[in-house]
């Protein structure tokens, strides 16, 4: 589904293919006989040989997109009178690939060479003129990353239609896809898995920061791009990045540090999904990796991503690995896990139940309220059921949910409606629409309204 070769996106490249000689990761060389300047190499042991050449011209970088093998040395030559500092996205922090940064300006006739020692897609720019941009896609033909396909079969046609809207030379095509989703109410309320796949593709094409769109001026008009489909788009980006990031499992925090504070919770949820990929769905290891995150609130969000991936994630990418839990006992992982990870597990356990008990919401209530559960566990389970039901109700006719919690105590109903309202908001339902739904409740209108008011 996600082709790893991008050669079709650009024409014949201006490359210089020569023998690769071991040396330093990056340096400058002086290439103009007419210039009186001579920049010393940043690494005195570095060789001036390179594998691919990109020219910086008055029209920008040419070619502006290249695909290279892991370990390739790419030369960025300044053919203009403008000062050039080639640096990784985003501008001005260069955090996507911090080592990929010339670190200073270089002039006409001079060349900066960088050896790409990790796979992935890396956007870059002239730090002195950031509208001039390029992309380097680094692949490892001997060890390709797995293709991830999270969309259920009956939705793959619409997903493929959306993926076809990407333009590899125009990051703004991300917004074209977002607009297409938001203009279709039925799709926008039931597209989480599709959005994961779109996020994977966006990273493949544009790299982390450009896919996230935070530094794109058009983001102002699409401020909710990270929230479409209940955050699935951001989660897919983080998943794809993790496949290329060698330090991801031991130190995932930097991935989300460049994300605005208001979006970090969703980012760390995506980290939980990604850790499950990195650990071949080993829950215990993934939870321990979450515990390595610096902030406890971020750790909790990471737990959520782990459990959601366990109970609802597609397992095709793991090959022969087992699902990891008994379909007939979805609460078993929750009762067995450590106390700090229990709330998130119980929230997502209902995803597991409804995976094989389709639309059996009454049965899920019975599962959540069984007598051997602690009250707190029951409430988190019911909150998760509210979330899960609203993903199935597609955020509409919320009043139809009250029949499933008739007879429950008020505090249990409150937990349930917290899940209902939380997911409805993530699905783009307005506060006015939510209040109108509360007004239609026959017995729980007051509880619904209280939850709506207190959970803002």
C-alpha positions as CSV (number, residue, x, y, z in Angstrom):
1,X,0.0,0.0,0.0
2,X,2.8,2.4,0.9
3,X,5.4,2.1,-1.8
4,X,8.9,2.8,-0.5
5,X,10.4,3.9,-3.8
6,X,9.7,7.5,-4.8
7,X,11.7,7.6,-8.1
8,X,8.5,8.3,-10.0
9,X,8.1,11.6,-8.3
10,X,11.1,13.3,-9.9
11,X,12.9,13.1,-13.2
12,X,16.5,12.4,-14.0
13,X,18.6,13.5,-11.1
14,X,21.7,15.6,-11.3
15,X,24.0,13.1,-9.5
16,X,27.6,12.3,-9.4
17,X,28.1,8.6,-8.6
18,X,31.6,7.7,-7.4
19,X,33.3,5.3,-5.0
20,X,32.2,5.9,-1.4
21,X,35.2,6.5,0.9
22,X,34.9,6.3,4.6
23,X,35.3,9.6,6.4
24,X,33.5,12.2,8.5
25,X,29.8,12.8,8.4
26,X,29.9,16.3,6.9
27,X,32.3,19.0,5.8
28,X,32.8,21.8,3.3
29,X,34.9,21.8,0.1
30,X,36.1,24.7,-2.0
31,X,35.1,24.1,-5.7
32,X,35.5,27.5,-7.5
33,X,38.8,28.3,-9.1
34,X,37.8,32.0,-9.3
35,X,37.0,32.4,-5.6
36,X,39.7,33.5,-3.2
37,X,37.9,31.9,-0.2
38,X,38.9,28.4,1.1
39,X,36.8,26.8,3.8
40,X,38.6,24.3,5.9
41,X,36.8,20.9,6.3
42,X,34.7,20.7,9.5
43,X,36.3,17.3,9.9
44,X,39.9,17.2,8.8
45,X,39.7,13.5,8.1
46,X,36.8,13.9,5.7
47,X,37.0,12.9,2.1
48,X,35.7,15.3,-0.5
49,X,34.1,12.5,-2.5
50,X,30.3,12.3,-2.7
51,X,27.6,10.1,-4.2
52,X,24.9,12.6,-5.1
53,X,24.9,16.4,-5.8
54,X,22.2,18.9,-5.3
55,X,22.7,22.5,-6.7
56,X,21.4,25.5,-5.0
57,X,20.3,28.0,-7.7
58,X,18.3,31.1,-8.0
59,X,15.3,28.8,-8.5
60,X,16.0,26.9,-5.3
61,X,17.5,23.4,-4.8
62,X,17.8,21.3,-8.0
63,X,16.7,18.5,-7.8
64,X,14.5,19.4,-4.9
65,X,13.8,15.7,-4.1
66,X,16.1,12.8,-4.2
67,X,16.1,9.2,-3.0
68,X,19.4,7.8,-1.8
69,X,20.6,4.6,-0.1
70,X,21.6,4.5,3.6
71,X,25.1,5.8,4.0
72,X,25.1,8.0,0.9
73,X,27.0,11.2,0.9
74,X,25.1,14.1,-0.6
75,X,26.8,17.3,-1.7
76,X,24.9,20.6,-1.5
77,X,26.7,23.1,-3.7
78,X,26.0,26.8,-3.7
79,X,25.6,28.1,-7.2
80,X,24.2,31.5,-6.2
81,X,25.5,34.8,-4.7
82,X,23.1,34.2,-1.8
83,X,24.5,32.9,1.5
84,X,23.5,29.2,1.9
85,X,23.1,27.3,5.2
86,X,21.6,23.9,4.4
87,X,19.8,22.6,7.4
88,X,17.2,20.0,8.4
89,X,13.5,21.0,9.0
90,X,11.9,22.5,10.8
91,X,13.0,26.1,10.5
92,X,14.6,27.5,12.6
93,X,15.3,24.7,15.1
94,X,16.4,21.9,12.7
95,X,15.3,19.2,15.1
96,X,14.1,16.5,12.6
97,X,17.8,15.5,11.9
98,X,20.0,17.8,14.1
99,X,23.2,16.6,12.7
100,X,22.1,17.5,9.2
101,X,23.0,21.2,9.5
102,X,25.9,23.0,7.9
103,X,26.1,25.2,11.0
104,X,27.2,28.3,9.1
105,X,26.7,30.1,5.8
106,X,28.7,29.2,2.8
107,X,29.1,31.2,-0.4
108,X,29.1,30.7,-4.2
109,X,31.2,27.8,-5.4
110,X,31.4,26.1,-2.0
111,X,29.9,22.7,-1.1
112,X,28.5,21.1,2.1
113,X,28.6,17.3,2.2
114,X,26.5,15.2,4.5
115,X,26.5,11.5,5.0
116,X,23.0,10.1,5.8
117,X,23.3,7.6,8.5
118,X,19.6,6.9,9.2
119,X,16.7,6.0,7.0
120,X,13.6,8.2,6.7
121,X,12.3,11.3,4.9
122,X,14.1,14.5,5.7
123,X,13.0,17.9,4.6
124,X,15.6,20.6,4.6
125,X,15.9,24.3,3.7
126,X,18.2,27.2,3.3
127,X,18.3,28.6,6.9
128,X,18.7,32.1,5.4
129,X,15.9,31.7,2.9
130,X,13.6,29.1,4.3
131,X,11.1,29.2,1.4
132,X,13.8,27.3,-0.6
133,X,13.3,23.7,0.3
134,X,14.2,20.2,-0.6
135,X,13.6,16.6,0.5
136,X,16.0,13.6,0.9
137,X,14.5,10.2,1.2
138,X,16.9,7.6,2.6
139,X,16.2,4.0,2.1
140,X,17.9,0.8,3.1
141,X,17.3,-1.7,0.3
142,X,18.7,-4.6,2.4
143,X,16.4,-3.9,5.4
144,X,13.2,-2.2,4.3
145,X,10.7,-1.0,6.9
146,X,7.4,-2.9,7.0
147,X,4.3,-1.6,5.2
148,X,1.6,-0.7,7.6
149,X,-2.1,-1.1,6.5
150,X,-4.5,-0.3,9.3
151,X,-7.6,0.3,7.3
152,X,-10.4,-2.3,7.3
153,X,-11.1,-3.9,3.9
154,X,-14.5,-2.1,3.4
155,X,-12.8,1.3,3.8
156,X,-9.7,0.8,1.7
157,X,-11.3,2.1,-1.5
158,X,-12.0,5.5,0.0
159,X,-8.6,5.5,1.7
160,X,-6.9,4.9,-1.6
161,X,-8.9,7.7,-3.2
162,X,-7.6,10.0,-0.4
163,X,-4.0,8.8,-0.7
164,X,-4.1,9.6,-4.5
165,X,-4.7,13.2,-3.6
166,X,-1.1,13.6,-2.3
167,X,1.2,15.6,-4.5
168,X,4.8,14.6,-3.6
169,X,6.0,18.1,-4.6
170,X,3.3,20.0,-2.7
171,X,3.0,19.6,1.1
172,X,-0.2,21.6,0.9
173,X,-1.9,18.5,-0.6
174,X,-2.2,17.4,3.0
175,X,-4.8,20.1,3.5
176,X,-6.6,19.0,0.3
177,X,-7.1,15.6,1.9
178,X,-8.1,17.1,5.3
179,X,-10.7,19.2,3.5
180,X,-12.0,16.2,1.6
181,X,-12.5,14.3,4.9
182,X,-14.1,17.2,6.7
183,X,-16.5,17.8,3.9
184,X,-17.9,14.3,4.3
185,X,-19.7,14.1,7.7
186,X,-20.1,10.4,7.6
187,X,-16.4,9.8,6.8
188,X,-15.1,12.4,9.2
189,X,-16.8,10.6,12.1
190,X,-15.4,7.1,11.2
191,X,-11.9,7.5,9.8
192,X,-9.4,6.9,12.6
193,X,-7.8,3.9,10.9
194,X,-7.8,5.6,7.5
195,X,-6.1,8.6,9.1
196,X,-3.3,6.4,10.5
197,X,-2.5,5.3,6.9
198,X,-2.7,8.9,5.6
199,X,-0.2,9.9,8.4
200,X,2.2,7.1,7.4
201,X,2.1,8.3,3.8
202,X,2.5,12.0,4.7
203,X,5.7,11.1,6.6
204,X,7.0,9.1,3.7
205,X,6.5,12.0,1.3
206,X,7.4,15.0,3.4
207,X,9.1,14.0,6.7
208,X,8.0,14.6,10.2
209,X,7.7,18.4,10.6
210,X,6.3,19.0,7.1
211,X,3.7,16.2,7.6
212,X,2.7,17.7,11.0
213,X,2.2,21.1,9.2
214,X,2.9,23.2,12.3
215,X,5.5,25.3,10.4
216,X,3.3,25.6,7.3
217,X,1.6,29.0,7.0
218,X,-1.5,27.3,5.8
219,X,-1.8,25.5,9.1
220,X,-3.6,28.6,10.5
221,X,-6.6,27.8,8.2
222,X,-6.4,24.1,9.1
223,X,-5.7,24.4,12.8
224,X,-7.4,21.0,13.6
225,X,-5.4,18.9,11.1
226,X,-3.9,16.9,14.0
227,X,-7.3,16.2,15.4
228,X,-9.0,14.9,12.3
229,X,-10.3,11.4,12.8
230,X,-9.7,11.5,16.6
231,X,-6.0,12.1,16.1
232,X,-5.3,9.1,13.8
233,X,-3.4,11.3,11.3
234,X,-0.8,12.4,13.9
235,X,-0.5,8.8,15.3
236,X,0.3,7.5,11.8
237,X,3.1,10.0,11.4
238,X,4.6,9.1,14.7
239,X,4.3,5.4,13.9
240,X,6.1,5.8,10.6
241,X,8.9,8.0,12.1
242,X,9.5,5.4,14.8
243,X,10.3,2.7,12.2
244,X,13.3,4.8,11.1
245,X,14.4,6.2,14.5
246,X,17.1,4.0,16.1
247,X,16.8,5.7,19.5
248,X,13.0,5.8,19.6
249,X,12.4,3.0,22.1
250,X,14.8,4.3,24.7
251,X,14.2,8.0,24.3
252,X,10.9,8.9,22.6
253,X,10.5,12.3,24.2
254,X,12.2,14.3,21.5
255,X,9.7,13.2,18.9
256,X,7.0,15.2,20.6
257,X,9.1,18.1,22.0
258,X,8.7,20.0,18.7
259,X,4.9,19.6,18.8
260,X,2.9,22.5,20.3
261,X,1.9,21.9,23.9
262,X,-1.8,21.6,23.1
263,X,-1.1,18.7,20.8
264,X,1.5,16.7,22.8
265,X,-1.1,14.4,24.5
266,X,-2.1,13.1,21.1
267,X,1.5,12.8,20.1
268,X,2.4,10.7,23.1
269,X,-0.7,8.6,22.4
270,X,0.9,8.0,19.0
271,X,4.2,7.1,20.7
272,X,2.3,4.3,22.5
273,X,1.1,2.9,19.1
274,X,4.6,3.2,17.7
275,X,6.2,1.4,20.6
276,X,4.0,-1.6,20.0
277,X,5.3,-1.6,16.4
278,X,8.9,-1.3,17.6
279,X,8.4,-4.1,20.2
280,X,6.4,-6.5,18.0
281,X,3.2,-6.0,20.1
282,X,5.0,-6.9,23.4
283,X,2.8,-5.1,25.9
284,X,5.0,-5.4,28.9
285,X,8.0,-4.0,27.1
286,X,6.0,-1.2,25.5
287,X,4.6,-0.1,28.9
288,X,8.1,-0.1,30.4
289,X,9.2,2.1,27.5
290,X,6.3,4.4,28.2
291,X,7.5,4.7,31.8
292,X,10.8,6.1,30.5
293,X,9.0,9.2,29.3
294,X,9.9,12.2,31.5
295,X,6.4,13.5,32.3
296,X,3.9,11.2,34.1
297,X,0.9,12.8,32.2
298,X,2.7,12.0,28.9
299,X,3.3,8.4,30.2
300,X,-0.4,8.0,30.7
301,X,-1.1,9.0,27.1
302,X,1.5,6.6,25.9
303,X,-0.2,3.8,27.9
304,X,-3.4,4.6,26.0
305,X,-1.7,4.2,22.7
306,X,-0.3,0.8,23.8
307,X,-3.6,-0.5,24.9
308,X,-5.5,0.8,21.9
309,X,-3.0,-0.9,19.6
310,X,-3.3,-4.1,21.5
311,X,-7.1,-4.2,21.4
312,X,-7.9,-2.7,18.0
313,X,-4.7,-2.6,16.0
314,X,-4.1,-4.6,12.8
315,X,-1.6,-7.4,13.3
316,X,-0.8,-8.2,9.7
317,X,2.5,-6.3,9.9
318,X,3.7,-8.6,12.8
319,X,3.6,-11.8,10.7
320,X,3.2,-14.9,12.8
321,X,3.0,-13.0,16.1
322,X,-0.1,-13.8,18.1
323,X,-2.8,-11.2,18.8
324,X,-1.5,-11.0,22.4
325,X,-4.8,-11.5,24.3
326,X,-7.7,-13.9,24.5
327,X,-10.7,-12.6,22.5
328,X,-13.0,-14.1,25.1
329,X,-11.3,-12.4,28.0
330,X,-10.6,-8.8,27.1
331,X,-10.3,-7.7,30.7
332,X,-7.6,-10.2,31.6
333,X,-4.7,-7.9,30.4
334,X,-6.1,-5.1,32.5
335,X,-6.5,-7.0,35.8
336,X,-3.0,-8.4,35.4
337,X,-1.1,-5.2,34.6
338,X,0.6,-2.8,37.0
339,X,-1.6,-0.3,38.8
340,X,-0.4,2.8,36.8
341,X,-1.4,1.2,33.5
342,X,-4.8,-0.1,34.6
343,X,-7.0,3.0,33.9
344,X,-5.8,3.2,30.2
345,X,-6.3,-0.6,29.8
346,X,-9.8,-0.6,31.1
347,X,-10.7,2.4,28.9
348,X,-9.7,0.5,25.8
349,X,-10.8,-3.0,26.9
350,X,-14.2,-2.4,25.4
351,X,-12.6,-2.0,21.9
352,X,-11.5,-5.6,22.4
353,X,-14.9,-6.8,23.5
354,X,-16.7,-5.2,20.6
355,X,-14.2,-6.5,18.2
356,X,-15.9,-9.9,18.4
357,X,-19.3,-8.9,20.0
358,X,-20.3,-6.4,17.4
359,X,-22.7,-3.8,18.7
360,X,-23.3,-5.8,21.8
361,X,-23.2,-2.7,24.0
362,X,-25.4,-4.3,26.7
363,X,-23.0,-7.1,27.0
364,X,-20.1,-4.6,27.3
365,X,-21.9,-2.9,30.2
366,X,-22.3,-6.3,31.9
367,X,-18.6,-6.9,31.4
368,X,-17.6,-3.6,32.9
369,X,-19.9,-4.0,35.9
370,X,-19.0,-7.5,36.9
371,X,-18.7,-7.9,40.7
372,X,-15.0,-8.8,40.9
373,X,-13.9,-5.4,39.5
374,X,-12.9,-2.5,41.7
375,X,-15.2,0.5,41.4
376,X,-12.4,2.6,39.7
377,X,-11.8,-0.2,37.2
378,X,-15.5,-0.3,36.4
379,X,-15.7,3.4,35.9
380,X,-12.8,3.5,33.5
381,X,-14.3,0.5,31.6
382,X,-17.6,2.4,31.3
383,X,-15.8,5.5,30.2
384,X,-14.1,3.5,27.5
385,X,-17.4,2.0,26.5
386,X,-18.8,5.5,26.0
387,X,-15.8,6.3,23.8
388,X,-16.2,3.1,21.8
389,X,-19.9,3.4,21.3
390,X,-19.5,6.9,20.0
391,X,-17.0,5.7,17.4
392,X,-19.7,3.2,16.3
393,X,-22.6,5.7,16.5
394,X,-20.4,8.0,14.4
395,X,-21.0,10.8,16.9
396,X,-24.7,11.0,16.1
397,X,-27.9,10.4,18.0
398,X,-26.1,10.4,21.3
399,X,-29.4,10.2,23.1
400,X,-29.7,6.6,21.9
401,X,-26.9,5.6,24.3
402,X,-28.8,6.0,27.5
403,X,-30.8,2.8,27.2
404,X,-27.6,0.8,27.7
405,X,-26.9,2.3,31.2
406,X,-30.4,2.2,32.6
407,X,-30.3,1.0,36.2
408,X,-26.7,2.0,36.8
409,X,-25.7,4.2,39.7
410,X,-25.2,7.9,38.9
411,X,-21.4,7.8,39.3
412,X,-21.2,4.9,36.8
413,X,-23.5,6.8,34.3
414,X,-21.3,9.9,34.8
415,X,-18.2,7.9,33.8
416,X,-20.0,6.5,30.7
417,X,-21.1,9.9,29.6
418,X,-17.6,11.4,30.0
419,X,-16.5,8.9,27.4
420,X,-19.5,9.7,25.2
421,X,-18.8,13.5,25.3
422,X,-15.0,13.1,25.0
423,X,-15.2,11.2,21.8
424,X,-18.0,13.3,20.4
425,X,-15.8,16.4,20.8
426,X,-12.9,14.6,19.1
427,X,-15.2,13.8,16.3
428,X,-16.0,17.5,15.7
429,X,-19.5,17.6,17.3
430,X,-20.1,21.2,18.5
431,X,-21.1,22.1,22.0
432,X,-24.5,23.3,20.8
433,X,-25.1,19.9,19.1
434,X,-24.0,18.1,22.2
435,X,-26.4,20.1,24.4
436,X,-29.2,19.5,22.0
437,X,-28.5,15.8,22.3
438,X,-28.6,16.0,26.1
439,X,-31.9,17.7,25.9
440,X,-33.3,14.6,24.1
441,X,-32.4,12.2,26.8
442,X,-35.4,10.8,28.5
443,X,-34.0,10.0,32.0
444,X,-30.3,11.2,32.0
445,X,-30.6,14.7,30.6
446,X,-29.4,16.3,33.8
447,X,-26.4,13.9,34.1
448,X,-25.6,14.5,30.4
449,X,-25.7,18.3,30.8
450,X,-23.6,18.2,34.0
451,X,-20.9,16.1,32.3
452,X,-21.0,18.4,29.2
453,X,-20.5,21.4,31.5
454,X,-17.8,19.9,33.8
455,X,-15.7,18.2,31.1
456,X,-14.9,21.3,29.0
